Amino acid sequence: MEFLTVLVLALALSNSLGPTTTRLHDQANHPFNYVVVITMENQGLGDIINNPSAPFLNQLASSYALATNYTAVNHPSLPNYLSLVSGQDFASWSKADCSPSPGCSAGNASNLVDSLENRGLSWKAYMEDYPSNCGSHCSPGNCFLGDTGTGQYAARHDPFVYFDDIVNSTARCSRIVPANSGGNGGPDNLFLSDLASPSTASNFIWLTPNLCNDMHSSATCTNGCISDGNATCLKDGDSYLSAVIPQILSSNLFTHQKAALFVTFDEGNGYCPINGSSLDCVYTVWAGAVVKTNFQSTNQYNHYSFLKTLETGWNLPPLTSNDRNATPMMEFFAPHAQAHHGQGEHERLDDHGKPNVEDHQRHDSRGVCNCQHFSD
């Protein structure tokens, strides 16, 4: 009788506490639990591939998975950044590359943050040279709406501050943070320290380098990247990534969890060197232990495809017809990909889509990593 009572209570609780949202553990073969995004500036695919000034990016492309027909959606910068997180480019105002203001805003448009939070997934956006205090440029939620930050931050490379339901929310503004404590470029210590554990890492992680590190330029850059199109910018950006990306791929998050790195450029030079079209192909690579190695795809993708990939992997609803109709980039992920040292088991996830602590500790004890490492 005691056993029957316990069974009845268990069944009653399971019915009354049934899931109200779909979680990651509802999908047996989701390819990633964590995604890190780095968006660079103003280089087409042909500017990077086989260019001796970008040895690290070429090594990354040959080691992991390269999309050779991945295109931007518009010009200049801001429409592409907005496309990555909302499924639309807001071209009527965003083509001015304006800083957030009443006339330069996505208003109440839906965005990726809405989808992630509704799904119970966490997010965080790290901006190089973003101020720790918004000072005199505060939104109602205390996001920084200025355009310079503490160094070479540029608001037009921070798509999150253009959405009202982000900038008006204190909780959401607190998720847009400086990547670096020094306030002037790398080494992005605040960003990298959060990759040490699932307890400090978010499911979706965005990193925007500053104007001196992202291959754009600024007249006040001290590394020589002082004008757009300057060959020094490409070399400096490659050097910056050669310092940051190996630390990402060797982090505890990437060596013990199902984590993927996505590196792309906002826009290029208006042509695709692969097929000679007028499309704007940009360098785009997926990397990490869950990604195929030595892989290239000539299939056509664009910034909406990135969003569709997240929606497919995490069972998120589409935001617009652009991402609904886009092709997800699922071919880039290894079959039955596991970040746990090649073992054929899936993580158990808690109710927030985070890896189960017991599983994490068990995998930690193995002390071996098959992930790809790069030297500087």
N, C-alpha and C positions, 0 to 999 in steps of 0.2 A: 504493500500500500504506500509506503514511504517513497519507493521508486516511482510509482505511478503519479504521485503528487508532484514530485520533482519534474517528471516528464511533461505533465500538463502545464506546470508553471513555465517551463522552458519554451514550450510551443506557444503559449500565450504571449510571452515576452518577445519571441521572434516575430510574431505577427504585429504586435503593437509598435515594435521598434524597427519595422521594416525600412529599407533604404528609401530616403526621400530624394536622393540624387544618385546618378550613376557615378561610380568610382572607378579608379584605374584597375582595381582588381577584378572588375567585371569582364575585362578583356584578357584572354589567355595569352595573346601574342603581341601585346603592345610593344613596339621596338625600343621605346625610351621612356624613362620616368623624369628625366631632367634634360633640358636643352639650354645651352649657352649660345648666345648670338653676338657676333661682333660685326658691325657694319663699318666698312671703310669707305673712302671717297674717291670718286672721279677717275677711275682707271678701268678701261675696257679689258676684256679677256686677252686680247692681243697685246696689250701693254705689259701684261704680267708673264704669260706663258713664254718660256724660252728666253726671257730677258735676264741677262746675267746680273742686273741690278736688284733682282728679286729672288735670290737663291732659296730663301726659306719658303716662300709661297710656292715655288716650283717643287720643292721637296715635299711639301704638304700635299700638293695636288697629285704627285706621282705615288705617294704612299697611301693615300686614302681615296676618296670618291669625288671626282670632278664633274661638274655639269658644264658641258661645252656649248650648250645653247640655252643658257639661262639669261633672260633679258630684264632690264629695268622696265618700268611702265611709263615714265615721263621724264621731263627735265624741268627745273634743275633738282636740287637735293630734296626739299621738303615733301613733294608729292610722293616720292619713293619711300621715304621713312614712314609716312602715314599709311601707305599701301601695305606695308609689312605688318602693321598692327591693327588695321581696320578693314582691309579689303576694298578701299576706295582712295583715290588720290586727291580729292577736293581741289581739282585743278583751277576752279574759278578764282580762288584766292591763294592757294598754296604755291603757285608758280612764281609768286613774288618773293618766295623764300623769306617771308616776313616773320618777325618774332610774335609770340602769342599776344593777342590783343582782341578787343571786341570785333574788329574787322578781319581778324586772322585767327579763326577758331573753328574747330569741328563741332562746336556746340554740344548737343546731347546725343551725337551719333554713337552708335554701339561700337565697341572696340574689344580687342583681345583680353584686356583686363576684366571686362564684364564676364566674358566667357569662362576665363580661368577661375574667377572667384565663385561664379555660379556652380562650377564643377567641383569646388572644394580644393582647387590647386593654388599654390602660392606663386608669387612673382616678385621680382625686384629688378630695378633698372639702375645700373651704375654708370655715372657720367664722370669722365675725367674733368677735373677742375670745377665741378659743381660745388657751390658754396654750402657749407653746413648750416648756414642761417640765411634766410631769404632777404633779410635786411629791409630795404625800401621797395623791393620788387616782389611782394608777397601776393599770392592768390588767396582767396578765402580759406583754402585748406593749408596755406603756408607752403605751397610749391614756389620755387624760384622762377619768376617770369622774365628775368633780365636776360641779356644776350651775351654777357662776357664771363660771368662767374669769377673765379679766383685766378684765372689764367686764360686758356684758349678754349674754353667751353663755348659752344654755339647752340642756341636754342633750336635752330632749324634742324639740328641733328638729334634732337630729343623729342620724339613724336608724342610722348605721353603728356606733355604740358599743353597740348592743343585740345584736350577733351575736357569738357566742363565737369563730367562726373568723376574725373580724376583730380583736377585742380581745386575743386570745391570740397574735396574730402580730406580731412586731416589724416585719416588712416591711410589713404592711398598716397598722399603726398609724402608720407613717411617712408614709402617704398621706393622713392626716387632719391638716390643718395650719391655722395662722392665716391668715385672708384679709388681715389688716392688721398692719403692724409696730408701729403705735402702741398697739394693745391697747385701743382705745376707739372702735369704729366705723370708718367710712371713713377714707381713700379706697380701701381694699382694694388697696393697692399691690402686695402679694405675689401676690394673685390676678391682677391685671391684667398684671403683668410676665411671667407665664408664658404669656400669650396672644401674646407677641411672636414666637414661632417654634414650628413643629411639634416641634422638639427639646426644648422645655420644656413644651409643652401636652400634656395627656392626651386620649385619645379621649372619655372621659366625665368631665365637670367639674361638680362640684356646688358651689353657693355658698349658704350660709345667712347672711343678715344678722342683726345682733343685735336685741334686743327693742325698741330705740329706732328702728331703721330698717325693721323688717319689718311695721310697722303694728299690732303687738301693743301693748306698753306696758311700762313699768317705773316704779315710783315714783321712781327715781333718774335717769331720763332728763333730760338737760339741754335737749332740744329741744322740750319741752312735751308729749311723748307719755307721760303719766304714769298713764293709766287706760285699760283696755280699752274700746273703743267711743268714745273721745275723738276728735272730728273732727280735732284737730290731728295725730293719728297717721296718718290717711290722707294729709293734706297733706305731712307730713314724710317718709312712705314714698315718696310720688310724687316728692318732691324728691330723695331719695336715689337712686332709680332713674334719674332724669333726669341724674344725674351719672355713674352707673356704666354704664348700658346703652349710651350713645353711644360710650364708650370700648371696650366689648366689640365693638360692630358695626364700629368703625373700626380694630380691632386687626389686626395682620398676619395672625393666624390666620383671621379672618373675611373679610378682603379678598382672601386668596390661597388659601384652602382651602375645602373643602365643610364648612361649619360652620353649625349651627343653634342658636338660643337658644330655650329653653322657659321661660316665666314663668307661674307658677300660684300659687294660694293653697291652704293646707292645708284650710281649711274656710270656710264662709260663715255664712249666717243661716237655713238650713233651708228655703229656698224658691227656686224658679226664676221670676224675673220674666218669662221668655219665654213659658212656658206655664201658669203659675199652679199648678204641681204642688207637692208637698211635698218634692221633691228639693232638694239643696243645691248649686245652681249657683255656681261660682266663676269669677272672671276667669281666662282661660287663653289665652295667645297664643304662637304660634310666630313667630320673626323671624329675619332673616338673608337673605343673597343666594340661598340655596337654597329659600326659602319663597315661596309665592304672595303677591302684594301685593294690597291692597284686597279681601281675601277674608274671608267669614264662612261658617261651617257651623252648621246647626241640628241636625246629627246628634248622637246621644247618645254621650257619652264619659265616662270617669271616670279616676281615678288608675291603674287597671289598664290603661287604654288607652295611657297614656304608656309603661308598661313594655312593652306589646305592640308599640308603635311601635319601640322600641329592638330588641326581639327580631326584628321583621320586617326592619328595615333592616340589622341586623348578623348575621342568621342565628343568633340565640341560642335555646337551648331554653327552653320555658316553665318557670316555677318552680312554679306551682300551677294549678289549674283556673280560677282567677279571671283570670289574665292569658292563659291558653290560650284562653278563651272571649271575651276582650275584643276590641273592634274597634280595629285599629291606625289611627293618625291620618295615614295616607299621603296623603290628599287635600289636606293642607296644604302639600305640597311641590310646587314647580314641576316640570312635566314636563321630564325630561332636565336637571334643575337642575344648574348649574355655579356654583361660587363663584369661578371664574377669569375674572372680568370678562366673563361672558356668552359665553365661547368654548365651542364644541361639542365639547370633548374631556374625557376623564376623566383623573384623576390616575393615575399608576402608583403602586402601594403596595408598601412593603417587606414583609418577612415578619412584621412586627408591626402591619400595618394602617396604618402611617404613610405619608404622602405621600413619594414618591421625591424625594431631594434635588435631583436634576438637574431634575425637573419644577418643583419649587418655585423654583429659581433662575431657570428660564426664565420662569415667570409673574411673578416679581418684577421682571424687566427691563422689563415692559410699563409699569409705573408708572401705571396708570389703574384706577379703581375705580368700578363701577356700583352699589356697595352703598348702602343707605339710610343717611343720616346724620340725626341729630337735634340740634337746638340745645338748650341747657339751659333 
